[in-house]
Amino acid sequence: MRGFMLSEEQIKKYGEDGYLLLENLFSEAEIGRCVSEFEKVASVDSPELIRESESGEVRGHHGAHLTVPFFDRLVRVRRLLEPARQVLGSPVYVHQFKINAKRALVGEVWEWHQDFLFWKEEDGMPEPRAVNFGIFLDDVTEFNGPLMVVPGSHREDLYDADPVGEGTWESTLAARLRYRISAGTLADSTRGSRIVAPKGKRGSVLMFDCTILHASTANMSPHDRRMLFVSYNSTDNPLSEVPRPRPEFVAARDFSPLAEVVHGSSLLDP
């Protein structure tokens, strides 16, 4: 990266593979603050909080940037905004903000899926002009349920996934996903490709296309694998009306372009 801009080589790799690992993008102090703010909101029962089906432990929390000033600043930092605007070619807004807890030993799977399929069917997103940034709040290893992707799968047509479940917005976030990819579809997508699981130190960021196939296994380690996701959509790609819109904290309908936050060398600076 040059400053906060992706290099030509990085843009090419992102275009080919559909993902890019940006190492050590956030400092230890910044990540520590992210964790402390997350654990605060995760300790309070609210509609934004999703729990694991088996253990009842926290699975994730949505929309904290709407209520926590630190997270509102986080989604506006140039470290995220510049690459998002580069690959989408336009101003952006936050479509979705979530933190997945993936608690030690009890963090359940996220089945194979494409984010855009949810956003198209549930939220009315017209085109796949969105990008995800997954911030590692813990070291990601092969043992604690790393996010897995199929490189190049974003260049294929949208995969078929028959909806299952009751059709509630909660069913789009549970361990049994409403739009999950079948074994046959996954096998087809990996012909000529492979499955990879990018790993790294906390503070690193996994940038990935909204149509890439991805999943994560259960956390079988004694350590949490918390990950914060910011999903930016192009302001040229606003959501259309849908019969049952998901809550604002799950899928935003304020399409105003984000203004960069002004701070010093650290996100912790005023």
Phi and psi restraints in degrees (value plus and minus 20) as a CYANA .aco file:
   2 ARG   PHI    -124.4   -84.4
   2 ARG   PSI      87.1   127.1
   3 GLY   PHI      47.0    87.0
   3 GLY   PSI    -135.9   -95.9
   4 PHE   PHI    -136.5   -96.5
   4 PHE   PSI      -8.6    31.4
   5 MET   PHI    -114.0   -74.0
   5 MET   PSI     120.8   160.8
   6 LEU   PHI     -90.3   -50.3
   6 LEU   PSI     124.3   164.3
   7 SER   PHI     -96.0   -56.0
   7 SER   PSI     145.8   185.8
   8 GLU   PHI     -79.6   -39.6
   8 GLU   PSI     -58.5   -18.5
   9 GLU   PHI     -84.3   -44.3
   9 GLU   PSI     -61.4   -21.4
  10 GLN   PHI     -86.2   -46.2
  10 GLN   PSI     -60.9   -20.9
  11 ILE   PHI     -83.1   -43.1
  11 ILE   PSI     -60.6   -20.6
  12 LYS   PHI     -83.7   -43.7
  12 LYS   PSI     -64.4   -24.4
  13 LYS   PHI     -84.2   -44.2
  13 LYS   PSI     -61.6   -21.6
  14 TYR   PHI     -82.1   -42.1
  14 TYR   PSI     -62.0   -22.0
  15 GLY   PHI     -84.1   -44.1
  15 GLY   PSI     -56.2   -16.2
  16 GLU   PHI     -98.4   -58.4
  16 GLU   PSI     -65.9   -25.9
  17 ASP   PHI    -114.0   -74.0
  17 ASP   PSI     -47.6    -7.6
  18 GLY   PHI      67.7   107.7
  18 GLY   PSI     -16.6    23.4
  19 TYR   PHI    -173.1  -133.1
  19 TYR   PSI     142.8   182.8
  20 LEU   PHI    -174.3  -134.3
  20 LEU   PSI     110.6   150.6
  21 LEU   PHI    -117.3   -77.3
  21 LEU   PSI     100.1   140.1
  22 LEU   PHI    -126.9   -86.9
  22 LEU   PSI      86.7   126.7
  23 GLU   PHI    -102.9   -62.9
  23 GLU   PSI     123.0   163.0
  24 ASN   PHI      33.7    73.7
  24 ASN   PSI      24.2    64.2
  25 LEU   PHI     -98.0   -58.0
  25 LEU   PSI     -46.1    -6.1
  26 PHE   PHI    -142.3  -102.3
  26 PHE   PSI     127.7   167.7
  27 SER   PHI     -98.0   -58.0
  27 SER   PSI     145.9   185.9
  28 GLU   PHI     -80.1   -40.1
  28 GLU   PSI     -60.6   -20.6
  29 ALA   PHI     -85.7   -45.7
  29 ALA   PSI     -60.7   -20.7
  30 GLU   PHI     -85.0   -45.0
  30 GLU   PSI     -61.9   -21.9
  31 ILE   PHI     -87.2   -47.2
  31 ILE   PSI     -58.8   -18.8
  32 GLY   PHI     -78.6   -38.6
  32 GLY   PSI     -58.8   -18.8
  33 ARG   PHI     -88.6   -48.6
  33 ARG   PSI     -61.0   -21.0
  34 CYS   PHI     -76.9   -36.9
  34 CYS   PSI     -65.6   -25.6
  35 VAL   PHI     -84.2   -44.2
  35 VAL   PSI     -65.6   -25.6
  36 SER   PHI     -84.6   -44.6
  36 SER   PSI     -59.0   -19.0
  37 GLU   PHI     -88.1   -48.1
  37 GLU   PSI     -58.0   -18.0
  38 PHE   PHI     -84.5   -44.5
  38 PHE   PSI     -66.3   -26.3
  39 GLU   PHI     -84.1   -44.1
  39 GLU   PSI     -48.2    -8.2
  40 LYS   PHI     -84.5   -44.5
  40 LYS   PSI     -71.6   -31.6
  41 VAL   PHI     -90.2   -50.2
  41 VAL   PSI     -48.9    -8.9
  42 ALA   PHI     -93.3   -53.3
  42 ALA   PSI     -34.8     5.2
  43 SER   PHI    -108.3   -68.3
  43 SER   PSI     -23.5    16.5
  44 VAL   PHI    -137.3   -97.3
  44 VAL   PSI     103.3   143.3
  45 ASP   PHI     -84.7   -44.7
  45 ASP   PSI     111.6   151.6
  46 SER   PHI    -180.7  -140.7
  46 SER   PSI     144.5   184.5
  47 PRO   PHI     -80.9   -40.9
  47 PRO   PSI     -44.8    -4.8
  48 GLU   PHI     -93.0   -53.0
  48 GLU   PSI     -34.2     5.8
  49 LEU   PHI    -114.2   -74.2
  49 LEU   PSI     109.0   149.0
  50 ILE   PHI    -132.5   -92.5
  50 ILE   PSI     117.2   157.2
  51 ARG   PHI    -132.7   -92.7
  51 ARG   PSI     134.4   174.4
  52 GLU   PHI     -86.7   -46.7
  52 GLU   PSI     125.8   165.8
  53 SER   PHI     -91.1   -51.1
  53 SER   PSI     -51.7   -11.7
  54 GLU   PHI    -109.9   -69.9
  54 GLU   PSI     -75.2   -35.2
  55 SER   PHI    -107.6   -67.6
  55 SER   PSI     -42.7    -2.7
  56 GLY   PHI      59.5    99.5
  56 GLY   PSI     -18.4    21.6
  57 GLU   PHI     -90.3   -50.3
  57 GLU   PSI     142.2   182.2
  58 VAL   PHI     -82.0   -42.0
  58 VAL   PSI     107.3   147.3
  59 ARG   PHI    -114.9   -74.9
  59 ARG   PSI     -62.6   -22.6
  60 GLY   PHI    -193.0  -153.0
  60 GLY   PSI     151.6   191.6
  61 HIS   PHI    -158.8  -118.8
  61 HIS   PSI     117.2   157.2
  62 HIS   PHI    -135.1   -95.1
  62 HIS   PSI     124.9   164.9
  63 GLY   PHI      55.3    95.3
  63 GLY   PSI       2.4    42.4
  64 ALA   PHI     -85.6   -45.6
  64 ALA   PSI     -40.5    -0.5
  65 HIS   PHI     -88.2   -48.2
  65 HIS   PSI     -35.4     4.6
  66 LEU   PHI    -102.0   -62.0
  66 LEU   PSI     -39.0     1.0
  67 THR   PHI    -144.4  -104.4
  67 THR   PSI     -39.1     0.9
  68 VAL   PHI    -128.5   -88.5
  68 VAL   PSI      92.6   132.6
  69 PRO   PHI     -75.2   -35.2
  69 PRO   PSI     -56.7   -16.7
  70 PHE   PHI     -81.6   -41.6
  70 PHE   PSI     -61.9   -21.9
  71 PHE   PHI     -91.9   -51.9
  71 PHE   PSI     -50.0   -10.0
  72 ASP   PHI     -83.2   -43.2
  72 ASP   PSI     -58.1   -18.1
  73 ARG   PHI     -89.0   -49.0
  73 ARG   PSI     -60.1   -20.1
  74 LEU   PHI     -76.9   -36.9
  74 LEU   PSI     -64.0   -24.0
  75 VAL   PHI     -91.4   -51.4
  75 VAL   PSI     -28.6    11.4
  76 ARG   PHI    -126.7   -86.7
  76 ARG   PSI     -15.9    24.1
  77 VAL   PHI     -95.0   -55.0
  77 VAL   PSI     127.5   167.5
  78 ARG   PHI     -82.9   -42.9
  78 ARG   PSI     -48.6    -8.6
  79 ARG   PHI     -77.5   -37.5
  79 ARG   PSI     -48.6    -8.6
  80 LEU   PHI    -122.3   -82.3
  80 LEU   PSI     -61.5   -21.5
  81 LEU   PHI     -85.3   -45.3
  81 LEU   PSI     -62.3   -22.3
  82 GLU   PHI     -81.5   -41.5
  82 GLU   PSI     -71.6   -31.6
  83 PRO   PHI     -82.2   -42.2
  83 PRO   PSI     -57.1   -17.1
  84 ALA   PHI     -82.2   -42.2
  84 ALA   PSI     -65.9   -25.9
  85 ARG   PHI     -88.6   -48.6
  85 ARG   PSI     -52.4   -12.4
  86 GLN   PHI     -81.9   -41.9
  86 GLN   PSI     -71.6   -31.6
  87 VAL   PHI     -96.8   -56.8
  87 VAL   PSI     -44.8    -4.8
  88 LEU   PHI    -115.4   -75.4
  88 LEU   PSI     -37.6     2.4
  89 GLY   PHI      49.6    89.6
  89 GLY   PSI      10.5    50.5
  90 SER   PHI    -185.7  -145.7
  90 SER   PSI     148.6   188.6
  91 PRO   PHI     -81.4   -41.4
  91 PRO   PSI     141.9   181.9
  92 VAL   PHI    -154.9  -114.9
  92 VAL   PSI     143.0   183.0
  93 TYR   PHI    -155.4  -115.4
  93 TYR   PSI     146.2   186.2
  94 VAL   PHI    -104.2   -64.2
  94 VAL   PSI      94.1   134.1
  95 HIS   PHI     -99.2   -59.2
  95 HIS   PSI     -60.4   -20.4
  96 GLN   PHI    -170.7  -130.7
  96 GLN   PSI     122.0   162.0
  97 PHE   PHI    -153.1  -113.1
  97 PHE   PSI     104.3   144.3
  98 LYS   PHI    -169.2  -129.2
  98 LYS   PSI     136.4   176.4
  99 ILE   PHI    -146.7  -106.7
  99 ILE   PSI      99.4   139.4
 100 ASN   PHI    -114.1   -74.1
 100 ASN   PSI     109.2   149.2
 101 ALA   PHI    -101.7   -61.7
 101 ALA   PSI     -61.4   -21.4
 102 LYS   PHI      22.5    62.5
 102 LYS   PSI      41.8    81.8
 103 ARG   PHI     -84.3   -44.3
 103 ARG   PSI     131.7   171.7
 104 ALA   PHI     -74.0   -34.0
 104 ALA   PSI     107.8   147.8
 105 LEU   PHI      49.7    89.7
 105 LEU   PSI     -42.8    -2.8
 106 VAL   PHI    -136.8   -96.8
 106 VAL   PSI     -26.8    13.2
 107 GLY   PHI     -85.7   -45.7
 107 GLY   PSI      99.5   139.5
 108 GLU   PHI    -106.1   -66.1
 108 GLU   PSI     154.4   194.4
 109 VAL   PHI     -90.4   -50.4
 109 VAL   PSI     137.6   177.6
 110 TRP   PHI    -134.4   -94.4
 110 TRP   PSI      96.9   136.9
 111 GLU   PHI     -88.8   -48.8
 111 GLU   PSI     143.2   183.2
 112 TRP   PHI     -81.1   -41.1
 112 TRP   PSI     110.7   150.7
 113 HIS   PHI    -182.3  -142.3
 113 HIS   PSI     150.7   190.7
 114 GLN   PHI    -137.2   -97.2
 114 GLN   PSI     109.0   149.0
 115 ASP   PHI     -80.4   -40.4
 115 ASP   PSI     -60.7   -20.7
 116 PHE   PHI     -82.6   -42.6
 116 PHE   PSI     -50.6   -10.6
 117 LEU   PHI     -81.3   -41.3
 117 LEU   PSI     -62.2   -22.2
 118 PHE   PHI     -83.7   -43.7
 118 PHE   PSI     -67.0   -27.0
 119 TRP   PHI     -87.4   -47.4
 119 TRP   PSI     -52.2   -12.2
 120 LYS   PHI     -91.9   -51.9
 120 LYS   PSI     -71.1   -31.1
 121 GLU   PHI     -95.6   -55.6
 121 GLU   PSI     -59.4   -19.4
 122 GLU   PHI    -112.3   -72.3
 122 GLU   PSI     -52.1   -12.1
 123 ASP   PHI    -132.9   -92.9
 123 ASP   PSI     -32.9     7.1
 124 GLY   PHI      59.6    99.6
 124 GLY   PSI       8.8    48.8
 125 MET   PHI     -93.4   -53.4
 125 MET   PSI     101.8   141.8
 126 PRO   PHI     -87.9   -47.9
 126 PRO   PSI     -67.9   -27.9
 127 GLU   PHI    -150.5  -110.5
 127 GLU   PSI     136.6   176.6
 128 PRO   PHI     -99.6   -59.6
 128 PRO   PSI      41.8    81.8
 129 ARG   PHI    -127.7   -87.7
 129 ARG   PSI      37.4    77.4
 130 ALA   PHI    -159.0  -119.0
 130 ALA   PSI     137.6   177.6
 131 VAL   PHI    -162.1  -122.1
 131 VAL   PSI     124.6   164.6
 132 ASN   PHI    -126.2   -86.2
 132 ASN   PSI     124.7   164.7
 133 PHE   PHI    -144.8  -104.8
 133 PHE   PSI      96.4   136.4
 134 GLY   PHI    -124.4   -84.4
 134 GLY   PSI      90.9   130.9
 135 ILE   PHI    -110.5   -70.5
 135 ILE   PSI     104.0   144.0
 136 PHE   PHI     -94.6   -54.6
 136 PHE   PSI      92.8   132.8
 137 LEU   PHI    -110.5   -70.5
 137 LEU   PSI     -31.6     8.4
 138 ASP   PHI    -155.9  -115.9
 138 ASP   PSI     141.0   181.0
 139 ASP   PHI     -78.2   -38.2
 139 ASP   PSI     115.5   155.5
 140 VAL   PHI    -123.7   -83.7
 140 VAL   PSI     101.1   141.1
 141 THR   PHI    -141.9  -101.9
 141 THR   PSI     157.5   197.5
 142 GLU   PHI     -92.3   -52.3
 142 GLU   PSI     -30.2     9.8
 143 PHE   PHI    -121.7   -81.7
 143 PHE   PSI     -39.6     0.4
 144 ASN   PHI    -126.2   -86.2
 144 ASN   PSI       9.5    49.5
 145 GLY   PHI      59.3    99.3
 145 GLY   PSI      32.8    72.8
 146 PRO   PHI     -85.3   -45.3
 146 PRO   PSI     132.2   172.2
 147 LEU   PHI     -90.4   -50.4
 147 LEU   PSI     110.9   150.9
 148 MET   PHI    -129.4   -89.4
 148 MET   PSI     125.0   165.0
 149 VAL   PHI    -154.7  -114.7
 149 VAL   PSI     138.5   178.5
 150 VAL   PHI    -126.1   -86.1
 150 VAL   PSI      82.8   122.8
 151 PRO   PHI     -75.9   -35.9
 151 PRO   PSI     114.7   154.7
 152 GLY   PHI      64.8   104.8
 152 GLY   PSI     -29.0    11.0
 153 SER   PHI     -87.4   -47.4
 153 SER   PSI     -37.1     2.9
 154 HIS   PHI     -92.3   -52.3
 154 HIS   PSI     -34.1     5.9
 155 ARG   PHI    -110.2   -70.2
 155 ARG   PSI     -22.8    17.2
 156 GLU   PHI    -109.7   -69.7
 156 GLU   PSI     150.0   190.0
 157 ASP   PHI     -85.2   -45.2
 157 ASP   PSI     142.7   182.7
 158 LEU   PHI     -80.5   -40.5
 158 LEU   PSI     110.4   150.4
 159 TYR   PHI     -98.0   -58.0
 159 TYR   PSI     131.0   171.0
 160 ASP   PHI     -97.9   -57.9
 160 ASP   PSI     119.9   159.9
 161 ALA   PHI    -172.3  -132.3
 161 ALA   PSI      87.1   127.1
 162 ASP   PHI     -89.1   -49.1
 162 ASP   PSI     107.9   147.9
 163 PRO   PHI     -85.2   -45.2
 163 PRO   PSI     121.6   161.6
 164 VAL   PHI    -148.8  -108.8
 164 VAL   PSI     145.4   185.4
 165 GLY   PHI      71.2   111.2
 165 GLY   PSI    -190.7  -150.7
 166 GLU   PHI    -102.9   -62.9
 166 GLU   PSI     -33.2     6.8
 167 GLY   PHI      66.3   106.3
 167 GLY   PSI     -10.2    29.8
 168 THR   PHI    -100.4   -60.4
 168 THR   PSI     140.1   180.1
 169 TRP   PHI     -85.4   -45.4
 169 TRP   PSI     -48.5    -8.5
 170 GLU   PHI     -83.3   -43.3
 170 GLU   PSI     -51.2   -11.2
 171 SER   PHI     -90.1   -50.1
 171 SER   PSI     -33.6     6.4
 172 THR   PHI    -105.1   -65.1
 172 THR   PSI     -22.4    17.6
 173 LEU   PHI    -146.0  -106.0
 173 LEU   PSI     -21.9    18.1
 174 ALA   PHI    -101.9   -61.9
 174 ALA   PSI     152.7   192.7
 175 ALA   PHI     -82.3   -42.3
 175 ALA   PSI     -54.8   -14.8
 176 ARG   PHI    -114.5   -74.5
 176 ARG   PSI      75.4   115.4
 177 LEU   PHI     -90.9   -50.9
 177 LEU   PSI     129.3   169.3
 178 ARG   PHI     -88.3   -48.3
 178 ARG   PSI     -55.9   -15.9
 179 TYR   PHI    -142.0  -102.0
 179 TYR   PSI      57.9    97.9
 180 ARG   PHI    -120.9   -80.9
 180 ARG   PSI     132.1   172.1
 181 ILE   PHI    -106.7   -66.7
 181 ILE   PSI     117.4   157.4
 182 SER   PHI     -96.7   -56.7
 182 SER   PSI     144.8   184.8
 183 ALA   PHI     -82.5   -42.5
 183 ALA   PSI     -59.1   -19.1
 184 GLY   PHI     -83.9   -43.9
 184 GLY   PSI     -62.6   -22.6
 185 THR   PHI     -84.4   -44.4
 185 THR   PSI     -61.5   -21.5
 186 LEU   PHI     -83.8   -43.8
 186 LEU   PSI     -61.5   -21.5
 187 ALA   PHI     -81.3   -41.3
 187 ALA   PSI     -62.7   -22.7
 188 ASP   PHI     -82.5   -42.5
 188 ASP   PSI     -60.9   -20.9
 189 SER   PHI     -90.1   -50.1
 189 SER   PSI     -44.6    -4.6
 190 THR   PHI    -112.8   -72.8
 190 THR   PSI     -23.1    16.9
 191 ARG   PHI     -87.4   -47.4
 191 ARG   PSI     100.9   140.9
 192 GLY   PHI      61.8   101.8
 192 GLY   PSI     -19.2    20.8
 193 SER   PHI    -150.8  -110.8
 193 SER   PSI    -171.0  -131.0
 194 ARG   PHI    -185.9  -145.9
 194 ARG   PSI     154.7   194.7
 195 ILE   PHI    -126.8   -86.8
 195 ILE   PSI     111.0   151.0
 196 VAL   PHI    -145.7  -105.7
 196 VAL   PSI     134.3   174.3
 197 ALA   PHI    -148.6  -108.6
 197 ALA   PSI      71.3   111.3
 198 PRO   PHI     -80.3   -40.3
 198 PRO   PSI     111.1   151.1
 199 LYS   PHI    -144.9  -104.9
 199 LYS   PSI     139.6   179.6
 200 GLY   PHI     156.4   196.4
 200 GLY   PSI     157.5   197.5
 201 LYS   PHI     -96.3   -56.3
 201 LYS   PSI     135.1   175.1
 202 ARG   PHI     -81.3   -41.3
 202 ARG   PSI     120.7   160.7
 203 GLY   PHI      83.0   123.0
 203 GLY   PSI     -35.9     4.1
 204 SER   PHI     -99.5   -59.5
 204 SER   PSI     142.3   182.3
 205 VAL   PHI    -153.2  -113.2
 205 VAL   PSI     111.1   151.1
 206 LEU   PHI    -121.2   -81.2
 206 LEU   PSI      94.0   134.0
 207 MET   PHI    -117.8   -77.8
 207 MET   PSI     107.0   147.0
 208 PHE   PHI    -168.1  -128.1
 208 PHE   PSI     129.9   169.9
 209 ASP   PHI     -87.9   -47.9
 209 ASP   PSI     130.1   170.1
 210 CYS   PHI     -93.2   -53.2
 210 CYS   PSI     -28.0    12.0
 211 THR   PHI    -130.3   -90.3
 211 THR   PSI     -19.7    20.3
 212 ILE   PHI     -90.7   -50.7
 212 ILE   PSI     120.5   160.5
 213 LEU   PHI     -91.2   -51.2
 213 LEU   PSI     110.5   150.5
 214 HIS   PHI    -171.2  -131.2
 214 HIS   PSI     142.7   182.7
 215 ALA   PHI    -185.8  -145.8
 215 ALA   PSI     155.3   195.3
 216 SER   PHI    -170.0  -130.0
 216 SER   PSI     127.3   167.3
 217 THR   PHI    -103.0   -63.0
 217 THR   PSI     155.3   195.3
 218 ALA   PHI     -86.1   -46.1
 218 ALA   PSI     134.8   174.8
 219 ASN   PHI    -107.0   -67.0
 219 ASN   PSI      87.2   127.2
 220 MET   PHI    -120.1   -80.1
 220 MET   PSI      -6.6    33.4
 221 SER   PHI    -123.0   -83.0
 221 SER   PSI     148.8   188.8
 222 PRO   PHI    -106.2   -66.2
 222 PRO   PSI      -5.1    34.9
 223 HIS   PHI    -146.6  -106.6
 223 HIS   PSI     119.5   159.5
 224 ASP   PHI     -82.9   -42.9
 224 ASP   PSI     135.0   175.0
 225 ARG   PHI    -149.2  -109.2
 225 ARG   PSI      53.6    93.6
 226 ARG   PHI     -98.7   -58.7
 226 ARG   PSI     119.7   159.7
 227 MET   PHI    -163.5  -123.5
 227 MET   PSI     110.0   150.0
 228 LEU   PHI    -122.6   -82.6
 228 LEU   PSI     107.5   147.5
 229 PHE   PHI    -134.8   -94.8
 229 PHE   PSI     107.7   147.7
 230 VAL   PHI    -135.4   -95.4
 230 VAL   PSI     102.2   142.2
 231 SER   PHI    -130.7   -90.7
 231 SER   PSI      93.2   133.2
 232 TYR   PHI    -117.8   -77.8
 232 TYR   PSI     116.9   156.9
 233 ASN   PHI    -134.9   -94.9
 233 ASN   PSI     129.8   169.8
 234 SER   PHI     -86.5   -46.5
 234 SER   PSI     120.0   160.0
 235 THR   PHI     -88.4   -48.4
 235 THR   PSI     -34.4     5.6
 236 ASP   PHI    -104.0   -64.0
 236 ASP   PSI     -16.8    23.2
 237 ASN   PHI    -148.6  -108.6
 237 ASN   PSI      28.9    68.9
 238 PRO   PHI     -84.9   -44.9
 238 PRO   PSI     133.3   173.3
 239 LEU   PHI     -89.2   -49.2
 239 LEU   PSI     125.7   165.7
 240 SER   PHI    -110.3   -70.3
 240 SER   PSI     150.8   190.8
 241 GLU   PHI     -91.2   -51.2
 241 GLU   PSI     121.5   161.5
 242 VAL   PHI    -150.3  -110.3
 242 VAL   PSI     136.2   176.2
 243 PRO   PHI     -80.7   -40.7
 243 PRO   PSI     -60.4   -20.4
 244 ARG   PHI    -150.6  -110.6
 244 ARG   PSI      60.6   100.6
 245 PRO   PHI     -83.0   -43.0
 245 PRO   PSI     121.2   161.2
 246 ARG   PHI     -91.2   -51.2
 246 ARG   PSI     139.3   179.3
 247 PRO   PHI     -76.8   -36.8
 247 PRO   PSI     134.6   174.6
 248 GLU   PHI     -77.2   -37.2
 248 GLU   PSI     -52.8   -12.8
 249 PHE   PHI     -94.6   -54.6
 249 PHE   PSI     -28.6    11.4
 250 VAL   PHI    -123.4   -83.4
 250 VAL   PSI     -60.5   -20.5
 251 ALA   PHI    -163.4  -123.4
 251 ALA   PSI      88.1   128.1
 252 ALA   PHI     -92.3   -52.3
 252 ALA   PSI     125.5   165.5
 253 ARG   PHI    -142.5  -102.5
 253 ARG   PSI       0.9    40.9
 254 ASP   PHI    -122.8   -82.8
 254 ASP   PSI      88.4   128.4
 255 PHE   PHI    -117.7   -77.7
 255 PHE   PSI      -1.2    38.8
 256 SER   PHI     -86.4   -46.4
 256 SER   PSI     115.0   155.0
 257 PRO   PHI     -83.8   -43.8
 257 PRO   PSI     120.6   160.6
 258 LEU   PHI     -94.7   -54.7
 258 LEU   PSI     115.9   155.9
 259 ALA   PHI    -114.2   -74.2
 259 ALA   PSI     121.6   161.6
 260 GLU   PHI     -86.1   -46.1
 260 GLU   PSI     122.2   162.2
 261 VAL   PHI    -101.5   -61.5
 261 VAL   PSI     122.3   162.3
 262 VAL   PHI    -121.6   -81.6
 262 VAL   PSI      99.2   139.2
 263 HIS   PHI    -168.6  -128.6
 263 HIS   PSI     156.6   196.6
 264 GLY   PHI     -98.6   -58.6
 264 GLY   PSI    -166.7  -126.7
 265 SER   PHI     -92.3   -52.3
 265 SER   PSI     -36.5     3.5
 266 SER   PHI    -143.8  -103.8
 266 SER   PSI     128.9   168.9
 267 LEU   PHI     -82.0   -42.0
 267 LEU   PSI     -40.9    -0.9
 268 LEU   PHI     -99.5   -59.5
 268 LEU   PSI     -35.4     4.6
 269 ASP   PHI     -92.1   -52.1
 269 ASP   PSI     127.2   167.2
